[in-house]
Amino acid sequence: MPVITEIEDLRRIYKRRVPKMFYDYCESGSWSEQTFRENLSDFEQIYLRQRVAIDMTGRSTASQMIGQDVAMPVALAPVGMTGMQHADGEIHAARAAGKFGVPYCLSTMSICSIEDVAENTDAPFWLQVYTMKDDDYTQRLFDRARAAKCSAAVITVDLQMLGQRHKDIKNGLSAPPKLTAKSIADMSWRVPWGLEMLRTKRRFFGNIVGHAKGVGDASSLSDWTHHNFDQGLNWDRIREFRRMWDGPLIIKGIMDPRDALEACNVGADAIVVSNHGGRQLDGALSSIRALGPIMDAVGDRIEVHLDSGVRSGQDVLKALAMGAKGCWIGRAYVYGLGAMGERGVSEALRVIHKELDVSMGLCGRTDVRALDRDILMIPRGFSGDWED
Ligand code: GLV
């Protein structure tokens, strides 16, 4: 077992182990990738205020997200095609999350189905749902989630159409991969990945193939997504989705205070400030810059989480101190999953937990639920001073 001290260690192993097509899928932003890059670099502009000679014993990272107990306020974000990063990847990730005591959110675009994950894990998980035109399909997703005892639904509102990721087009990304000279060459030397993939039967989009009308195989899938994602989405439609699901609801993909205020009126339990990991609107602000004005606008009206760019416990600490009740990680755990399956996801969580715990202590704080902006030095104008 290699010594893992930071998330970057996992990314390096992941890159060697997984076919380039899937590494690129994970590690891309849309178009020029400006937002993808700034999601990370903007965290570095915020400094932590070091304090000394303050009793830092008895620290706790335990908290709650949407009223559910968590060992630390970090959820595993929905990531499409996780089961292509490692065979049965969604099950591995959900198991690691369950053992650690943090929420796992399954993507609708997963390889393992809702039922696969429910049957192979113990802890309840969250289900992410896109905003689609086909209400029958969406209602069935919610019904399946209820039957699987999912403890929250997450509606992604920032993907009415797909931001272009150049590499996915050039790589001819699909699940399972189409067999071309390039993809065969790519996969043939990822031997452990390939052997594990051959051992599992889960290689298609498990929530779609066989569930959505007219989708019997992967080749009709891109067509299905293109035609089914609802470009006509509005807040009334989101209220209709709210009526389809009576459990806890989270709205993911909010970047503007006006949209955050709209989300407060939908009856959601939380919003996630997210630019989809820089994969949708290139040129959008980083999520950490967007967080402050959204917190100021919504106050205590709704629980706010942050996603996009979180790669360390220090990032989590900064977002929490700015007022977020929790953070979501995507790539940070996918690196671990691709590197070494469930154990790698556990490693990613261990690394982030330790960074959060020790950094919180070095800021003179002992309770993750009682953080505030006083531990931060935020540059003037960080959240922008824009022309109207
Ligand atoms: C899907 O949500 C993606 O970002 O690829």
Boltz pocket constraint, residues with backbone or C-beta under 6 A from the ligand:
constraints:
  - pocket:
      binder: B
      contacts: [[A, 80], [A, 109], [A, 159], [A, 276], [A, 279]]
      max_distance: 6.0
